[in-house]
Amino acid sequence: MTMPIPVMAGVSINIGIALPPPIAFSAPPSVIVMPETNGVYVDPDIDADLYFWNGFWWRLWEGRWYRSSYYDRDWVYYDNVPTFYFSVDRHWRDYYRNRSWYGHQWNYERIPNEQLNRDWKGWQTRKSWGGQKNWGVQEYRPRTESHTEVLRKQRQEEYRQRPEVQKHQQYMQQQRQEQRPHERQGRGEEEHRR
């Protein structure tokens, strides 16, 4: 299992927000496609929240989101929660280990990084992976739209309650409040010059 390296990145961005520590990979990651999502891929071998979706790698760290074109570098702070995230079941690692998705056998397949980079757009367009629309889950039956929406809202609330997310939100609110007086002061000086 690949583990995050516990060091701080040497660069900070946007109001002093630190970048996540690097993850050491011995080889490019092989991913699996997440059931009940629209093209979300994860590396099940690392102990970090790292996703591939819509052409970017996404990383959740200390309540903050980062995005990159690469799985191992060039992270940029993303000031929002990516839309795919609330479709991801938070217990997916347990289901992965048990090869069972909500009681159904889950025959996931590992996707090499090279194949992911080459084929993800076509899979996204066809809304299938490898010709399958069931993500390798045997006897899969899609959830109703109303049930899916209930799950998304539940996951949003669970996310908001996470201590690291609340801490980050408080920090960002404080930063915005501290910037407002400077913005007003700058406008006042500009009007005074006229």
C-alpha positions as CSV (number, residue, x, y, z in Angstrom):
1,M,0.0,0.0,0.0
2,T,1.3,3.4,-0.9
3,M,1.2,5.9,1.9
4,P,1.3,9.8,1.8
5,I,4.7,11.2,2.7
6,P,4.3,13.3,5.9
7,V,6.1,16.5,4.7
8,M,4.8,19.9,3.8
9,A,5.0,21.0,0.2
10,G,7.4,23.9,-0.3
11,V,4.7,26.2,-1.9
12,S,1.6,27.8,-0.5
13,I,-1.2,29.3,-2.6
14,N,-4.2,31.5,-2.3
15,I,-4.3,33.3,1.1
16,G,-1.7,31.0,2.6
17,I,-3.5,27.7,1.9
18,A,-0.9,24.9,2.1
19,L,-0.6,22.3,-0.5
20,P,-1.1,18.6,0.4
21,P,2.0,16.5,1.1
22,P,3.1,14.4,-1.9
23,I,2.1,10.8,-2.3
24,A,5.0,8.5,-3.2
25,F,4.1,6.2,-6.1
26,S,6.4,3.3,-7.1
27,A,4.5,3.2,-10.4
28,P,1.6,5.0,-12.0
29,P,-1.6,4.1,-10.2
30,S,-4.0,1.5,-11.5
31,V,-7.6,2.6,-10.7
32,I,-11.0,1.1,-10.4
33,V,-14.3,2.8,-11.5
34,M,-16.6,3.7,-8.7
35,P,-20.1,2.1,-8.9
36,E,-23.1,4.5,-9.1
37,T,-21.0,7.4,-10.3
38,N,-20.5,9.1,-13.7
39,G,-16.9,8.3,-14.4
40,V,-15.2,8.5,-11.1
41,Y,-12.1,6.4,-10.7
42,V,-10.1,5.8,-7.5
43,D,-6.8,4.2,-6.6
44,P,-7.7,1.7,-3.9
45,D,-4.0,1.0,-2.9
46,I,-3.4,4.4,-1.3
47,D,-4.5,5.6,2.1
48,A,-5.6,9.0,0.8
49,D,-8.7,10.4,-0.9
50,L,-7.4,10.6,-4.5
51,Y,-9.9,10.5,-7.4
52,F,-9.8,10.8,-11.2
53,W,-12.8,12.5,-12.8
54,N,-13.5,14.5,-15.9
55,G,-9.8,14.6,-17.0
56,F,-8.4,15.7,-13.6
57,W,-7.0,14.1,-10.5
58,W,-8.8,15.3,-7.3
59,R,-7.5,15.2,-3.8
60,L,-9.2,15.9,-0.5
61,W,-6.8,16.9,2.3
62,E,-7.6,18.5,5.6
63,G,-11.0,19.6,4.5
64,R,-9.7,21.2,1.3
65,W,-9.9,20.1,-2.3
66,Y,-7.1,20.2,-4.8
67,R,-7.0,19.4,-8.5
68,S,-4.2,18.5,-10.9
69,S,-3.7,17.1,-14.4
70,Y,-1.2,14.7,-12.8
71,Y,-1.7,12.2,-10.0
72,D,1.5,13.1,-8.2
73,R,2.3,16.8,-8.6
74,D,1.1,20.3,-9.6
75,W,-1.8,20.4,-7.1
76,V,-3.9,23.6,-7.2
77,Y,-6.4,24.6,-4.5
78,Y,-10.0,24.2,-5.7
79,D,-12.4,26.5,-3.8
80,N,-15.4,24.2,-3.9
81,V,-16.4,20.5,-3.6
82,P,-16.2,18.8,-7.0
83,T,-19.7,17.8,-8.2
84,F,-18.8,14.1,-8.4
85,Y,-17.9,13.8,-4.7
86,F,-21.4,13.3,-3.3
87,S,-22.0,10.4,-5.6
88,V,-19.1,8.5,-4.0
89,D,-20.1,6.1,-1.2
90,R,-17.9,6.8,1.8
91,H,-17.7,3.1,2.5
92,W,-16.4,2.2,-0.9
93,R,-13.1,0.9,0.6
94,D,-14.9,-1.7,2.7
95,Y,-16.9,-2.8,-0.4
96,Y,-13.7,-3.0,-2.4
97,R,-12.0,-5.2,0.2
98,N,-15.1,-7.5,0.3
99,R,-15.6,-7.4,-3.4
100,S,-19.3,-6.7,-2.6
101,W,-21.3,-3.6,-3.5
102,Y,-24.4,-3.5,-1.3
103,G,-24.6,-7.3,-1.1
104,H,-23.9,-7.8,-4.8
105,Q,-20.7,-9.4,-6.1
106,W,-18.4,-6.6,-7.4
107,N,-16.1,-7.8,-10.1
108,Y,-14.1,-4.6,-10.5
109,E,-11.2,-4.6,-12.9
110,R,-8.0,-2.6,-12.4
111,I,-7.4,0.0,-15.1
112,P,-3.8,0.9,-15.8
113,N,-3.0,4.6,-15.8
114,E,-2.0,4.5,-19.5
115,Q,-5.4,3.0,-20.4
116,L,-7.3,5.5,-18.2
117,N,-5.5,8.5,-19.9
118,R,-6.2,7.1,-23.3
119,D,-9.9,6.0,-22.9
120,W,-11.6,7.9,-20.2
121,K,-13.3,10.4,-22.6
122,G,-14.9,7.7,-24.6
123,W,-16.1,5.9,-21.5
124,Q,-17.6,9.1,-20.2
125,T,-19.3,9.8,-23.5
126,R,-20.8,6.3,-23.6
127,K,-21.5,6.3,-19.8
128,S,-20.0,2.9,-19.5
129,W,-16.6,1.3,-18.8
130,G,-15.5,-1.5,-21.1
131,G,-19.0,-1.8,-22.5
132,Q,-20.5,-2.3,-19.0
133,K,-23.0,0.0,-17.4
134,N,-23.0,-1.9,-14.1
135,W,-19.4,-1.1,-13.0
136,G,-18.8,-4.9,-12.6
137,V,-21.6,-5.2,-10.0
138,Q,-23.5,-8.4,-10.6
139,E,-27.3,-8.1,-10.9
140,Y,-27.0,-4.4,-10.5
141,R,-30.3,-2.4,-10.5
142,P,-30.0,1.4,-10.8
143,R,-31.3,3.4,-7.9
144,T,-34.3,5.7,-8.5
145,E,-33.5,9.3,-9.1
146,S,-35.3,10.2,-5.9
147,H,-33.2,7.7,-3.9
148,T,-30.0,8.9,-5.5
149,E,-30.9,12.5,-4.6
150,V,-31.6,11.5,-1.0
151,L,-28.2,9.8,-0.8
152,R,-26.5,12.9,-2.3
153,K,-28.1,15.2,0.3
154,Q,-27.2,12.9,3.1
155,R,-23.6,12.7,1.9
156,Q,-23.4,16.5,1.6
157,E,-24.6,16.9,5.2
158,E,-22.1,14.2,6.4
159,Y,-19.3,16.1,4.6
160,R,-20.3,19.4,6.2
161,Q,-20.1,17.8,9.6
162,R,-16.6,16.6,9.2
163,P,-14.3,18.5,11.7
164,E,-11.6,19.2,9.1
165,V,-14.1,20.6,6.7
166,Q,-15.7,22.8,9.3
167,K,-12.2,24.0,10.4
168,H,-11.4,24.9,6.8
169,Q,-14.7,26.7,6.3
170,Q,-14.1,28.8,9.4
171,Y,-10.6,29.7,8.2
172,M,-11.9,30.7,4.8
173,Q,-14.7,32.8,6.3
174,Q,-12.2,34.6,8.6
175,Q,-9.9,35.3,5.5
176,R,-12.9,36.8,3.6
177,Q,-13.8,39.0,6.6
178,E,-10.2,40.2,6.9
179,Q,-10.0,41.1,3.2
180,R,-13.2,43.2,3.2
181,P,-11.8,46.1,5.2
182,H,-8.8,46.2,2.8
183,E,-11.1,46.2,-0.2
184,R,-13.2,49.1,1.2
185,Q,-10.1,51.0,2.1
186,G,-8.7,50.6,-1.4
187,R,-12.0,51.9,-2.9
188,G,-12.0,54.9,-0.5
189,E,-8.5,55.9,-1.5
190,E,-9.5,55.7,-5.1
191,E,-12.6,57.9,-4.6
192,H,-10.5,60.3,-2.6
193,R,-8.0,60.7,-5.6
194,R,-10.9,61.7,-7.9
